[in-house]
Each structure stands twice: as structure tokens, then as C-alpha cells.
Amino acid sequence: MSNVRKNIVTIGLLLVFVLACMPFVMKAVHAEPAVMEMDPSEVTFTDGYVTDEYFKPVDSGIELWLAESSDPKVATVELYSPELGAGLIHAQDVGTCEIKVYDSSDKAAATKVGTIKVTVTESFMKERFKAENFIMNHSYGNKKLNVHGWPGVSYKFKIEGKTYKGTLDSSGNATIKLKKIYKLNTKFSYTMKNDKYSYKVKDKIGSVTWVKVTALEKNKKNLTIKVYDLHKGDTVKFKWKGKTYTKKVNKNYILKWGKVKFKLKSKMTKSGKLTVTVTNKDKKVLCKDKKKLTNYDSEGDYADD
């Protein structure tokens, strides 16, 4: 065999050997990703009103491109834009899991990996259930109550021996239509319940009525009392410059604004004060609010807060 042929064979054998070793060489070159310290490194959910936790790398400037939860039933995770290098953990249910974040959208190509240990406590979920499942608008004059919460949760509302009950629909809502308007301070209770959690509320029918005072700068003898949650039969009263002004309401403005207008004997002044009292047909006070007339705004309203 000539020297040329020997050289060709030798080179060929060397090439086969190099190609065979390439996977091992490449594997050795790709090092394990470095540990990325996270802030915080551990999260424990205990406050049912705080369901999300913000996180970011300890070292600033690191971009986060991927985040995963080991158990989405306990907690899920989302990232802001990768350049911001931050995200949110969302508590879901009792348990523990790990959140892993990567500086690459391809885990195999990541150079840094961070881990956050997450614990969701039972006390958190009990408080969260209470915060997110409730009955609204149980105020004087309102016959339509709104129930809101998790789909499938059952509710029971009791007042003066009458019970209203049902289950929240797939959107987490329901409506209770009361048989009558109950008097102010009537006691009631309600219970919210599912297969894991429940709680009970005891309360009284209260008032959500409040007022705003409006006067036009061009005619300071014209005064409008804006009243939120005004009822037919209510009386709006105030005193100005020694004279008492009273008007009876002949229309309902349930959970919305109504207006009661007055023609005054004496002009309004920017430094004046007046106390507005709203009473219902049973002579019970729904609202009593003192207003300091400090200035006119661009719409001609006196400042009222």
C-alpha cells in the first residue's frame, strides 16, 4: 500500500473517531445551569385577601422567559414581559409546590434557573372563601339582593322567619328577590357553603344613603341636594340662615342618584355650612351629613367632601 493510501486511511479513521466522540464533547461543553436566587425564595399564603405574590431575581438585569408550576392546582404563575424579569404567583388551593423560572424559553438552553417554594395554607383558603363569596345590597329599601362567589356555592338568607336559598350558577352569580321591603335595622343572617368551606354572617338592614350639595354660581338661591339611594316617602331636610327647608320624595332611586331641588330665601355663601338629614317614611334617619361649602368647581358644584 502506497504512503498516499495509508495517509488517506489514517485520516478517514481519525475522522470517524472524531465524529463518534462529538456528542460526548458537546455534552461536556454544555454546563448545568447556574442557580438563580429569587426574591422571595419562599412564599406562604396566609391572608385570604392577598391572592398574588410578586417575585423577581435577586440580581437585577436578568430576563425571565419561562415559568412553570409543579402543581397548578396549588399555585399558578405568570411572567410580565421577559425584559422586566418579574412575575406573579397566583394561589389556587391548599398544598405545596415549586415554581421554576428560566432565563430562556428553552429549558435545555437555560443558563440560570430559579426556584420558589410555595405554600398555600388552609386558613388562607377559609379567609379567601369568605372574601370572595358574599351577598350584596342588603340595604334599606332594596328588594333585590345580589349573591356573588364561586360557581356551585350554596347560599341561605334568613330574615324575619323567611328563608331564601339557592346555588350560584356557572358564572358565580345569583339573585334573591325579597317578598317585601324590610324596616331599617331588621336583623338577618346568611350562610355561604361548599364541600370544603362555610361561614355565617349576622347583620342588620342598614342604610347606604348619602348626599352631595350642588349650587349654581350664577344663581345662589337655587340649591340641589343629590342623594344616593333615595326612596319614595323619604324626607330631605336642612336649615339655612335660620329657615328650615323640607321636601318629601315621591320616587325611588334605589342604589343610584336622585335630585331634590330647593329655592332658597337667602343666597348660598362659599364659607357656609349646612347639615342635610334624610329620614324615611318611618321617621328613621337614613343619613345626616354636615357639608362645608368651600368653593365652586368647574360644573358649579360646591366642594362637598
N, C-alpha and C positions, 0 to 999 in steps of 0.2 A: 504494500500500500504506500502510495506516494506520501510525501510530507504534507502536500496540499490537502489530500483527502483526510489524512489524520487530523489536521487542524480543523477542517470542516466538521468532522465527527465530534471532536472535543468541544468545539463551540456549541454544537447542537445539544450535546449532553448538558453543558453548563446552562444553556437557555431553558431546557426542560426543568432542571433543578431549581433555577430562579423562579420560574413561573409557579412551580409546585409550592414554593415557600412563600409566595406573595400574600396569600390570605393570612398566614401567621404573622408576617411582618406588619401588614396593615392593621391587624387586630391589636398588635402590641403598641402601635403608634397612637391609636385612639384610647386615651386615658379615661378612667372613670370620672364622671362629672364631679366638680367640687361642691361641697356643702354650702348652700346659700342661707345665711342667717336671716330669719324673718322677724318682723316686728308687728304683732306679737308672735312668739313661738308656740304659745298655748292659748286657747280661748275656751272659757267656760260660760255658757249662757245660763244666767240666774234670774235676770229681770225680764218678765214677760212682755214688757213694753219696748224692750230693745231687742229686736229680732235679727239685726245685721251687725256684723263686725268688720271694720276696715282693717286691711293689712297691707304691708309693703316690705321690701327688703331693707335690712339694716343699712347696707351700703347703698347710697343714692346712685342714680345713673344706670342701674340695671334694668333692662327691659324684660317684661314678662309676656310670653307668647302663648303659654298653655297652662291650664289649671284643672286639676281633677280631684274629685272626692272619692274616697274609698267606700263610702256608703251614702249615696244621695238621699236615702230615707232619713238619715240623721241630720245631714247638712249638705247644702249645695254651694257652689262657688261660681263667681263670675269675675272677669277681668275688665278693667277700663281699657282704653286704648293701650297697646303694648308699650308705647313710649313713656306713658305715665308711670309704669311699673307699680301698679297698685290694683287692689280688687276688693270684693266684698264676699264674706261668708254669710250664708242665709241659714239660720236654724230651722229644722223641719220637725224633728221628734226626738224623744228621749233616746240616748245612746252615746257612743263614742265613735269617732272616725278620724282619718287623717286627710288633710288637704295637701296635695303636692303641686308645686308650681315650677315651671321650667323657663329657661331663657331662650327656648327655641320651640317652634310649633311641632318639631320632630323630636320626640323623646330620645331617640338614639343619637341625635346630633347635639343634644343639650350639653353645655359646658358647666352649668350650675343648676342645682336642684335644691329647692327649699321645702321644708315640711312644717305644717302647723297641726298640732294636736287639738281636736275639738271635742268638747263635752257638752251635751245638752241635758240639763237636769230635769227631774220630774216636777220640781217646784216651778221651774221656768214654764213648762207646758201648762201647768194648772193656772198660773197667772196669765199666760197668753190666752188660754181659753176664755178666761173672764174678760180680758181686754178686747177680744175680737168677736164675742157673742153676747148680744145685748138687745134690749127693747128700748126704742127711742120714742120721743114725742108724747110721753105720758104726762102732759101738762094740762092745766085747766082749760076747758072749752074744746078740747080736741077729742073726737070720737074715733079717729083713725090712727092706730099705733103701728109703727114700722119695726119689724124684727130683722136683725142682720147678724150674719155669722157664717159658720162653715156649713156646707151642704149636708143635710141629713141630721143636723142637731135638732132635738125636740125642745119645745118651749111650753110653759104653762103659766098663764097670767091669772091671778085671782084678785077680785075686788068685790066687796060687799056680798059675799056668798056666791058670786058668779065666777065661773072658770072658763077661760078661753085657752085652747091648746092646739098644737099642730107641729109640723115638721118643716124645717127650712128646705126650699127647693134646690135644684141643681145650681142655681146662681147664688145661693146663700141668703135668700130673702123670703119674707112672708109679711102679711098684713093682718092686723087684728082690728075688726070693726066693733066698737063698743055699742051696747044697746042704748046707752044714754050718756049725757054729759054729767060727770060726777062732780060734786061740790069740791071746792078748794079744801085741801088738807085731808081728803078722803084717803084712808090707808089702803095700800095694795102690796102684793108681793108677786115675784115671778121667779121661775126656775129655768135654767138652761142646762141641757144634759145630752151627752152622747155615751158611747160604750166605755169611755175611759175617764171622762171628767164631768163635773157638775158643780154648780154653785147657785145660791139663792140670794135674792135681793128683797129687802123690805124698805118701803118708802111711802111717801105721801104725794098726792096730786099737788103739784106746785104751780107757780106762775113763771112764765118766761117773758112777760110783758115789760117793755122798757120804752123810753121816749127820747126824741130829739126835738129841739126847738128851732124853728125857722122864722125869720122875719126879713122882709124885703127892705133894702136900704132906702129905696125911693118912697116907700110908704110905711113908716114905722108904727102905724096904728093897725096894720094887718099882721096878724100872728097865726102861724100854723104849727100845731103840735103833731109831730109824726109819732105814731105809736106802733110798735111791733107786737103782734099777737093781740089784736083788739077784738072784742066780742059784742054782739048785739045785746044791748041792755047795760053795757059799761058806761061809766060816767067819768069824764075828764074834767079836772078842776085845778085852778091855780089862782093865786092872788097877785095883783099888780097895782101899785100905787094906792093901796087901801081898798081896792074893789075886788070882789071875788067873781071869777068867770067860770061858768059851768055849762057843759054840753053833754047830752046823752047820745050814745051811739046807736044807730038803727041798722047796722050791717056788720057781718062777721068778716074779720081779716085774720083768719087762723094761720099762724106761722108765716105771716107776711106783714108788710107795712100798710097802715091806714093813716088817713089825714083828718084832723079835726081843726077847722078854721075859726078864728075869733076876730071880731072887730073891737079894738080897744078904745077906751075913753082917753087914755094918756099914751103918749108915744113911748116906744121902747128906747132904752139908752144902752150904750155899749158897756157901761160899768154896772148894769143892773143885775139882780139875782131874782129868780123865781123858783118856786117848788111846785112841781106838777104831781098830782095824785090821781091815779086811775083806780076806781073801785068797780066791782061787778054788781050784778043785779041783787046779790045777797048782801051788799054793803061791805064786802070783804076787800081789803086793799090788795090790788094786784101789783101796783108799782107806786113808789113815792120817791121822786128823784129831784134833787136840787140842781139847777142849772145856773152857771155864771155866764152872763152874756159879755164876752170879752172882745169880740171882733166880728166883722162880716167877712165871709170868704167870697171867692170869685162868683159863686152862684147866688150870693145874697143870703147865705146861711150864717147864723151865729155859731161860733165855736161852742160845742156842747159836750166835750169830753174833758 
